[in-house]
């Protein structure tokens, strides 16, 4: 049989500030891409984003989850 591979999950988070969202998303993208390169990730299984909100329902943050093959 072949080598048994497992999936790993890495979570990244960023605060979202009004009028700065594009910059913050670019920084988050850079963090994820740097992680992929630094850890020599060969296969990404999935990338998912979800928002965090305050008690008024306003978006205040973003969580990005990267699932990759180890």
Backbone as CSV, one residue per row, in Angstrom:
resi,resn,N_x,N_y,N_z,CA_x,CA_y,CA_z,C_x,C_y,C_z
1,UNK,0.826,-1.183,0.000,0.000,0.000,0.000,0.871,1.248,0.000
2,UNK,0.269,2.339,-0.419,0.998,3.597,-0.470,1.107,4.254,0.897
3,UNK,1.838,5.334,0.904,2.035,6.109,2.123,0.709,6.724,2.571
4,UNK,0.414,6.604,3.864,-0.818,7.173,4.397,-0.611,8.674,4.622
5,UNK,-1.518,9.468,4.067,-1.414,10.912,4.193,-2.570,11.415,5.040
6,UNK,-2.322,12.507,5.729,-3.366,13.093,6.545,-3.587,14.544,6.160
7,UNK,-4.710,15.044,6.571,-5.018,16.446,6.344,-4.705,17.229,7.594
8,UNK,-4.263,18.447,7.404,-3.999,19.359,8.504,-4.777,20.634,8.270
9,UNK,-5.044,21.333,9.350,-5.826,22.558,9.262,-5.055,23.682,9.945
10,UNK,-4.995,24.826,9.288,-4.359,26.027,9.833,-5.373,27.155,9.743
11,UNK,-5.534,27.896,10.837,-6.499,28.984,10.892,-5.768,30.323,10.969
12,UNK,-6.239,31.281,10.197,-5.705,32.641,10.182,-6.859,33.584,10.489
13,UNK,-6.574,34.694,11.155,-7.631,35.659,11.467,-7.117,37.072,11.263
14,UNK,-8.034,37.971,10.939,-7.678,39.371,10.792,-8.860,40.236,11.214
15,UNK,-8.537,41.386,11.734,-9.553,42.369,12.079,-9.933,43.121,10.810
16,UNK,-11.198,43.438,10.680,-11.672,44.205,9.524,-12.061,45.604,10.006
17,UNK,-11.422,46.593,9.435,-11.735,47.985,9.774,-12.386,48.658,8.572
18,UNK,-13.310,49.504,8.840,-14.013,50.209,7.781,-13.013,50.972,6.909
19,UNK,-13.205,50.930,5.614,-12.388,51.595,4.594,-10.985,51.020,4.451
20,UNK,-10.675,49.921,5.123,-9.347,49.315,4.995,-9.423,47.843,4.600
21,UNK,-10.588,47.396,4.201,-10.820,45.976,3.966,-9.913,45.398,2.886
22,UNK,-9.752,46.097,1.787,-8.907,45.575,0.690,-7.487,45.338,1.188
23,UNK,-6.934,46.285,1.915,-5.573,46.155,2.442,-5.490,44.969,3.403
24,UNK,-6.483,44.836,4.279,-6.465,43.740,5.245,-6.590,42.382,4.567
25,UNK,-7.400,42.295,3.523,-7.526,41.042,2.782,-6.226,40.697,2.062
26,UNK,-5.552,41.693,1.524,-4.254,41.449,0.877,-3.233,40.945,1.885
27,UNK,-3.233,41.511,3.083,-2.317,41.064,4.141,-2.636,39.622,4.538
28,UNK,-3.930,39.310,4.667,-4.342,37.942,4.999,-3.920,36.974,3.895
29,UNK,-4.134,37.339,2.641,-3.694,36.503,1.516,-2.194,36.249,1.589
30,UNK,-1.424,37.304,1.877,0.034,37.165,1.987,0.418,36.206,3.109
31,UNK,-0.273,36.285,4.259,0.013,35.378,5.387,-0.207,33.928,4.983
32,UNK,-1.331,33.678,4.332,-1.660,32.312,3.920,-0.656,31.813,2.883
33,UNK,-0.366,32.632,1.892,0.595,32.241,0.852,1.983,32.001,1.431
34,UNK,2.396,32.827,2.383,3.704,32.653,3.025,3.731,31.331,3.806
35,UNK,2.623,31.013,4.506,2.537,29.750,5.230,2.687,28.570,4.275
36,UNK,2.005,28.632,3.138,2.066,27.551,2.144,3.493,27.351,1.649
37,UNK,4.166,28.436,1.345,5.547,28.347,0.848,6.496,27.878,1.951
38,UNK,6.417,28.516,3.132,7.338,28.189,4.229,7.206,26.750,4.695
39,UNK,5.997,26.196,4.614,5.759,24.831,5.072,5.730,23.816,3.943
40,UNK,6.099,24.279,2.754,6.207,23.413,1.578,4.933,22.583,1.352
41,UNK,3.789,23.267,1.488,2.504,22.616,1.256,2.386,22.300,-0.230
42,UNK,2.146,21.041,-0.546,2.081,20.625,-1.941,0.646,20.543,-2.455
43,UNK,-0.317,20.309,-1.551,-1.697,20.168,-1.990,-2.637,20.853,-0.995
44,UNK,-3.341,21.853,-1.483,-4.365,22.524,-0.689,-5.689,21.821,-0.963
45,UNK,-6.364,21.403,0.104,-7.639,20.708,-0.028,-8.777,21.718,-0.097
46,UNK,-8.732,22.726,0.787,-9.772,23.754,0.759,-9.319,25.005,1.494
47,UNK,-9.951,26.112,1.124,-9.768,27.392,1.808,-11.167,27.954,2.021
48,UNK,-11.480,28.279,3.269,-12.804,28.802,3.590,-12.681,30.051,4.447
49,UNK,-13.547,31.012,4.180,-13.603,32.246,4.960,-14.942,32.340,5.667
50,UNK,-14.917,32.906,6.847,-16.144,33.244,7.561,-15.897,34.551,8.311
51,UNK,-16.949,35.287,8.536,-16.807,36.569,9.225,-17.163,36.438,10.691
52,UNK,-16.621,37.352,11.473,-17.028,37.514,12.863,-17.751,38.841,12.964
53,UNK,-18.709,38.904,13.873,-19.514,40.119,14.002,-19.550,40.584,15.448
54,UNK,-19.900,41.853,15.611,-20.107,42.367,16.963,-21.572,42.203,17.349
55,UNK,-21.956,42.765,18.485,-23.327,42.572,18.968,-24.379,43.318,18.144
56,UNK,-23.948,44.167,17.211,-24.904,44.849,16.327,-25.031,44.140,14.986
57,UNK,-24.210,43.121,14.761,-24.237,42.404,13.499,-23.226,42.920,12.485
58,UNK,-22.475,43.938,12.865,-21.463,44.496,11.960,-20.259,43.553,11.873
59,UNK,-19.737,43.389,10.683,-18.552,42.545,10.485,-17.337,43.230,11.093
60,UNK,-16.623,42.501,11.951,-15.442,43.067,12.599,-14.188,42.235,12.361
61,UNK,-14.349,41.082,11.732,-13.176,40.243,11.508,-13.443,39.156,10.490
62,UNK,-12.365,38.510,10.108,-12.446,37.433,9.127,-11.575,36.289,9.602
63,UNK,-12.118,35.091,9.514,-11.347,33.879,9.834,-11.211,33.084,8.543
64,UNK,-9.995,32.731,8.206,-9.717,31.916,7.028,-9.130,30.592,7.489
65,UNK,-9.714,29.511,7.003,-9.265,28.172,7.370,-8.684,27.495,6.134
66,UNK,-7.467,27.038,6.260,-6.748,26.353,5.183,-6.627,24.881,5.568
67,UNK,-7.139,24.006,4.716,-6.970,22.567,4.909,-6.014,22.080,3.837
68,UNK,-4.985,21.366,4.277,-3.955,20.925,3.318,-3.516,19.516,3.645
69,UNK,-2.927,18.882,2.666,-2.448,17.519,2.826,-1.041,17.530,3.393
70,UNK,-0.856,16.727,4.447,0.461,16.666,5.093,1.286,15.525,4.519
